[in-house]
Amino acid sequence: MIAAGFGFRAAATTASLRDALDLARARTGAGPTLVALATAADKAGAAPLCALAQALGLPIHAVDTARLTAQHTPTRSHASQAAHGTGSVAEAAALAAAGPEARIVAPRVISGDGMATCALAEGKDP
């Protein structure tokens, strides 16, 4: 089970998110099958993310602050740590959505326009 986690700025577009996702999937080679998108709860209803989820036919997991900050992320962004309490919102959201014992399979990548980040995590199938 693969979850795609996202961090993004308010000005991000659906194209920003798609670009970040495509870059993350390219890191895994074959491009694993996604089962969900995930982000911080306060951004889960953002129009660009909702549009991407609809286009992909995937649910969005809204990850609350406690679950975000409980994740250990390989990326240690000082800005993300200060603003969100985690080294990477994208990685933390992906790990939380992928479930217990999840691992990062594609660390955070940044979209070409710098507006979005995406990371992929793999969890055990239920």
C-alpha positions as CSV (number, residue, x, y, z in Angstrom):
1,M,0.0,0.0,0.0
2,I,1.5,3.3,-1.1
3,A,0.4,6.7,0.2
4,A,1.5,10.0,-1.3
5,G,2.0,12.8,1.2
6,F,1.9,16.4,0.2
7,G,3.1,19.7,1.6
8,F,2.2,22.8,-0.3
9,R,1.9,26.6,-0.2
10,A,-1.4,28.4,-0.5
11,A,-0.6,29.5,-4.1
12,A,0.1,25.9,-5.2
13,T,-2.0,24.6,-8.2
14,T,-3.1,21.2,-9.1
15,A,-0.3,21.2,-11.7
16,S,2.2,21.9,-8.8
17,L,0.9,18.9,-6.9
18,R,0.9,16.7,-10.0
19,D,4.4,17.7,-10.8
20,A,5.6,16.8,-7.3
21,L,3.8,13.5,-7.4
22,D,5.2,12.6,-10.8
23,L,8.8,13.4,-9.6
24,A,8.3,11.3,-6.5
25,R,6.9,8.4,-8.5
26,A,9.8,8.6,-10.9
27,R,12.1,7.9,-7.9
28,T,10.5,4.5,-7.4
29,G,11.1,3.3,-10.9
30,A,7.9,1.5,-12.0
31,G,5.6,4.0,-10.3
32,P,3.8,2.1,-7.6
33,T,0.0,2.0,-7.3
34,L,-1.3,4.7,-5.0
35,V,-4.1,4.0,-2.6
36,A,-4.4,7.5,-1.0
37,L,-3.2,11.1,-0.9
38,A,-2.4,12.7,2.4
39,T,-1.6,16.1,3.9
40,A,-2.0,18.1,7.1
41,A,-5.6,18.3,8.2
42,D,-5.7,22.1,7.7
43,K,-4.9,21.7,4.0
44,A,-6.9,18.6,3.2
45,G,-9.8,20.6,1.7
46,A,-7.7,22.7,-0.5
47,A,-9.1,22.9,-4.0
48,P,-5.9,21.9,-5.9
49,L,-5.5,18.7,-3.7
50,C,-9.2,17.9,-4.1
51,A,-9.0,18.2,-7.8
52,L,-5.9,15.9,-8.0
53,A,-7.6,13.4,-5.8
54,Q,-10.7,13.4,-8.0
55,A,-8.6,13.1,-11.2
56,L,-6.8,10.1,-9.7
57,G,-9.9,8.6,-8.0
58,L,-8.2,8.5,-4.6
59,P,-9.2,9.5,-1.1
60,I,-7.5,12.2,0.9
61,H,-6.3,11.4,4.4
62,A,-6.4,14.5,6.6
63,V,-3.5,14.0,9.1
64,D,-3.9,15.9,12.4
65,T,-1.0,17.7,14.1
66,A,-0.4,15.0,16.7
67,R,0.0,12.3,14.0
68,L,2.2,14.6,11.9
69,T,4.6,15.4,14.7
70,A,4.8,11.8,15.8
71,Q,6.4,10.7,12.5
72,H,10.2,10.5,12.1
73,T,11.0,12.0,8.7
74,P,14.3,11.6,6.9
75,T,14.1,15.2,5.7
76,R,14.8,17.9,8.4
77,S,13.6,21.2,7.0
78,H,14.0,23.9,9.6
79,A,11.2,25.9,8.1
80,S,8.8,22.9,8.2
81,Q,9.9,22.1,11.7
82,A,9.2,25.6,12.9
83,A,5.9,25.9,11.2
84,H,4.5,22.4,11.5
85,G,6.5,20.5,14.1
86,T,7.9,18.0,11.6
87,G,10.9,17.9,9.3
88,S,8.7,17.4,6.3
89,V,4.9,17.6,6.1
90,A,4.9,15.5,2.9
91,E,6.9,12.7,4.5
92,A,5.0,12.8,7.8
93,A,1.6,12.8,6.0
94,A,2.7,9.9,3.8
95,L,3.9,7.8,6.8
96,A,0.8,8.5,8.8
97,A,-1.5,7.6,6.0
98,A,0.4,4.4,5.1
99,G,-0.1,3.1,8.6
100,P,2.0,1.4,11.3
101,E,5.4,0.2,10.2
102,A,5.3,2.4,7.1
103,R,8.6,3.4,5.5
104,I,9.5,6.1,3.0
105,V,10.1,4.8,-0.5
106,A,10.5,8.2,-2.1
107,P,11.8,11.0,0.1
108,R,10.4,14.5,-0.3
109,V,10.7,16.1,-3.7
110,I,9.9,19.7,-4.7
111,S,7.8,20.6,-7.7
112,G,9.4,22.6,-10.4
113,D,7.6,25.8,-9.4
114,G,8.7,25.3,-5.7
115,M,5.0,25.4,-4.5
116,A,4.5,21.7,-3.5
117,T,6.4,18.8,-2.0
118,C,5.5,15.1,-2.3
119,A,6.8,11.9,-0.6
120,L,5.7,8.3,-0.9
121,A,5.4,5.9,1.9
122,E,4.7,2.2,1.8
123,G,2.8,0.4,4.5
124,K,1.7,-3.1,5.1
125,D,-1.4,-4.2,3.2
126,P,-4.4,-4.6,5.6
